[in-house]
Amino acid sequence: MITVDKLSKTFTLHILNEKRIAACSDISFSVPPGGFLGLSGPSGAGKSTVLKCLYRTYLSTSGAIHYNSAAYGRVDLATLPDRAVIDIRDREMGYVSQFLKVIPRVSALDVIMEPILARNGVSRDAARERAIGLLERLRIPSHLFDAYPATFSGGEQQRINIARAVGWKPRLLLLDEPTASLDRDSVGVVLEILKELREEGTTMIGIFHDTALLASVTDSVYHVC
């Protein structure tokens, strides 16, 4: 599904006399369709940077990211034109960041329904049913479905963030510490949802702060150092 070849990302700090900082260097791995690769390494090693290069939030400095797109065939995400990258994100690629960023005064239910409606072409009733099902599984109280996520706790926001990313069942899912702020029961539910997605063919690359959890849910682990 995706092969990363000698990926590197360097930042140039203009306010510090053009000082260059290597965020990640010489990263190479491959993930088959339906596989789950974990990224491990100490804080600051560049794990999140790798995910952001795959999602093209960051433009890599060197290397290649070969992805087998359903819409475009085999492409290099490191050099693909921006418009095509955005289209692949919209159609194929989900991303769970450590923080929820949504439009203010949009209900939690609508936050989750929006990508389902946009990407799957399903009816509003079906999208609503899918969103409610995820919220219930993730233990968000029903009286909060119409509340604004910005008013929720950190753990509740993270659960909404996960529901938004998985609700439309992307082909490739990138996970940056999806369970970091969750209690044990919520972590268990998230792992069940991820397992179900994998059974339906979703390929995953994820970062988990718990190394035992990382080893238990992934097929293999790549150490970033």
C-alpha positions as CSV (number, residue, x, y, z in Angstrom):
1,M,0.0,0.0,0.0
2,I,2.7,2.5,0.9
3,T,6.6,2.4,0.8
4,V,8.8,5.1,2.3
5,D,12.3,5.3,0.9
6,K,15.1,7.3,2.6
7,L,12.6,10.0,3.8
8,S,14.2,13.0,5.5
9,K,12.8,16.3,6.8
10,T,14.9,19.3,7.8
11,F,13.6,22.6,9.1
12,T,15.4,25.9,8.5
13,L,15.0,28.4,11.4
14,H,15.2,31.8,9.8
15,I,15.0,33.6,13.2
16,L,18.2,31.7,14.3
17,N,20.5,32.7,11.4
18,E,19.2,30.0,9.1
19,K,20.0,27.2,11.5
20,R,19.0,23.8,10.2
21,I,17.3,21.2,12.4
22,A,17.0,17.5,11.2
23,A,13.5,16.4,12.3
24,C,13.9,12.9,10.8
25,S,16.5,11.3,8.6
26,D,16.8,8.3,6.3
27,I,13.4,6.7,7.1
28,S,12.5,3.6,5.1
29,F,9.7,1.1,5.6
30,S,6.9,-0.6,3.7
31,V,3.3,-1.4,4.7
32,P,1.2,-4.0,2.8
33,P,-2.5,-3.5,2.2
34,G,-4.4,-4.0,5.4
35,G,-1.2,-3.9,7.5
36,F,-0.6,-2.0,10.6
37,L,2.9,-0.5,11.2
38,G,3.8,1.1,14.5
39,L,6.4,3.9,14.8
40,S,8.4,3.9,18.0
41,G,11.3,6.0,19.4
42,P,12.0,8.6,22.1
43,S,10.2,11.9,22.3
44,G,11.6,14.3,19.7
45,A,12.9,11.5,17.4
46,G,10.6,12.6,14.6
47,K,7.7,10.1,14.7
48,S,5.0,12.8,14.3
49,T,7.1,14.4,11.6
50,V,7.1,11.2,9.6
51,L,3.3,11.0,9.7
52,K,3.0,14.7,8.7
53,C,5.2,14.1,5.7
54,L,3.0,11.1,4.7
55,Y,-0.1,13.3,5.0
56,R,1.8,16.1,3.3
57,T,1.3,18.6,6.2
58,Y,5.1,18.8,5.9
59,L,6.9,18.7,2.5
60,S,9.8,16.3,2.9
61,T,13.3,17.5,2.2
62,S,14.4,14.3,0.5
63,G,13.3,10.8,-0.2
64,A,10.1,9.2,-1.7
65,I,6.7,8.1,-0.4
66,H,5.2,5.7,-2.9
67,Y,1.5,5.2,-2.3
68,N,-0.9,3.0,-4.3
69,S,-3.9,5.3,-4.7
70,A,-7.3,4.0,-5.7
71,A,-7.8,7.1,-7.8
72,Y,-4.3,7.9,-9.2
73,G,-2.5,4.6,-9.2
74,R,1.1,4.5,-7.8
75,V,2.2,8.0,-6.9
76,D,5.0,9.7,-4.9
77,L,3.3,11.7,-2.2
78,A,6.6,13.6,-1.6
79,T,6.4,15.2,-5.1
80,L,2.7,14.9,-6.1
81,P,1.0,18.3,-6.9
82,D,-0.9,19.8,-4.0
83,R,-4.3,19.5,-5.7
84,A,-3.9,15.7,-6.1
85,V,-2.7,15.3,-2.5
86,I,-5.8,17.1,-1.3
87,D,-8.0,14.9,-3.4
88,I,-6.3,11.8,-2.0
89,R,-6.8,13.1,1.5
90,D,-10.5,13.7,0.8
91,R,-11.1,10.3,-0.8
92,E,-8.6,7.9,0.8
93,M,-6.5,9.0,3.7
94,G,-7.6,9.6,7.3
95,Y,-5.5,11.3,10.0
96,V,-5.9,11.3,13.8
97,S,-3.8,14.1,15.4
98,Q,-3.2,14.6,19.0
99,F,-5.6,17.6,19.0
100,L,-9.1,18.2,17.8
101,K,-9.3,21.2,15.3
102,V,-12.9,21.9,14.2
103,I,-15.0,24.8,13.2
104,P,-16.4,26.6,16.3
105,R,-20.1,26.1,17.0
106,V,-20.5,22.9,15.0
107,S,-22.0,20.1,17.0
108,A,-20.1,16.9,17.7
109,L,-22.6,14.9,15.6
110,D,-22.1,17.2,12.6
111,V,-18.3,17.1,13.0
112,I,-18.4,13.3,12.6
113,M,-21.1,13.2,9.9
114,E,-19.4,15.8,7.6
115,P,-16.6,13.5,6.2
116,I,-19.0,10.5,6.0
117,L,-21.4,12.6,3.8
118,A,-18.6,14.1,1.7
119,R,-16.6,11.0,1.0
120,N,-19.0,8.1,1.0
121,G,-22.0,9.6,-0.8
122,V,-24.4,8.1,1.8
123,S,-27.7,9.5,2.8
124,R,-27.9,11.9,5.7
125,D,-29.9,9.4,7.8
126,A,-27.2,6.7,7.2
127,A,-24.4,9.1,8.1
128,R,-26.2,10.2,11.3
129,E,-26.8,6.6,12.3
130,R,-23.1,5.8,11.7
131,A,-22.0,8.9,13.7
132,I,-24.4,8.2,16.6
133,G,-23.2,4.6,16.7
134,L,-19.6,5.7,17.1
135,L,-20.4,8.3,19.7
136,E,-22.3,5.7,21.8
137,R,-19.5,3.2,21.5
138,L,-17.0,5.8,22.5
139,R,-19.1,6.6,25.6
140,I,-20.0,10.2,24.7
141,P,-23.3,11.0,26.5
142,S,-26.3,11.5,24.2
143,H,-27.0,14.9,25.7
144,L,-23.6,16.1,24.3
145,F,-24.2,15.0,20.7
146,D,-25.4,18.5,19.8
147,A,-22.8,20.3,22.0
148,Y,-19.7,21.9,20.6
149,P,-16.6,19.8,20.9
150,A,-14.6,22.9,22.0
151,T,-16.5,22.7,25.3
152,F,-15.6,19.0,25.9
153,S,-12.8,17.6,28.0
154,G,-9.5,16.6,26.4
155,G,-10.5,12.9,26.5
156,E,-13.9,13.6,25.0
157,Q,-12.4,15.7,22.2
158,Q,-9.9,13.0,21.4
159,R,-12.8,10.4,21.1
160,I,-14.6,12.8,18.7
161,N,-11.4,13.2,16.8
162,I,-11.1,9.4,16.4
163,A,-14.8,9.0,15.4
164,R,-14.4,11.7,12.7
165,A,-11.3,10.0,11.2
166,V,-12.7,6.5,11.2
167,G,-16.4,7.1,10.4
168,W,-15.9,7.2,6.7
169,K,-13.6,4.1,6.6
170,P,-10.5,5.5,4.8
171,R,-8.1,3.2,2.8
172,L,-5.1,4.6,4.8
173,L,-5.3,5.8,8.4
174,L,-2.5,7.7,10.1
175,L,-2.7,7.7,13.9
176,D,-0.6,10.1,16.1
177,E,-1.0,9.1,19.7
178,P,-4.8,8.4,19.4
179,T,-5.1,7.0,22.9
180,A,-2.8,9.3,24.8
181,S,-5.6,11.1,26.8
182,L,-8.0,8.2,27.1
183,D,-8.9,6.0,30.0
184,R,-8.4,2.2,29.8
185,D,-12.0,1.4,28.9
186,S,-12.0,4.0,26.0
187,V,-8.7,2.7,24.8
188,G,-10.3,-0.8,24.6
189,V,-13.1,0.6,22.5
190,V,-10.8,2.4,20.1
191,L,-8.7,-0.8,19.6
192,E,-11.9,-2.7,18.8
193,I,-12.9,0.0,16.2
194,L,-9.4,-0.1,14.6
195,K,-9.5,-3.9,14.5
196,E,-12.9,-3.7,12.6
197,L,-11.4,-1.2,10.1
198,R,-8.5,-3.5,9.5
199,E,-10.8,-6.4,8.8
200,E,-12.5,-4.2,6.2
201,G,-9.1,-3.5,4.5
202,T,-7.9,-0.2,6.0
203,T,-4.1,0.1,6.2
204,M,-2.7,1.9,9.3
205,I,0.5,3.6,10.5
206,G,0.4,4.7,14.1
207,I,2.2,6.1,17.1
208,F,1.3,5.0,20.6
209,H,3.0,6.2,23.8
210,D,2.4,2.8,25.4
211,T,5.1,0.5,24.0
212,A,3.3,-2.6,25.2
213,L,0.1,-1.4,23.5
214,L,2.0,-0.6,20.3
215,A,3.5,-4.1,20.1
216,S,0.1,-5.7,20.7
217,V,-1.9,-3.9,18.1
218,T,0.6,-3.6,15.2
219,D,2.0,-6.2,12.8
220,S,5.5,-4.7,13.0
221,V,7.3,-1.7,14.6
222,Y,9.7,0.7,13.0
223,H,12.1,2.5,15.3
224,V,12.7,6.1,14.6
225,C,15.9,7.5,16.1
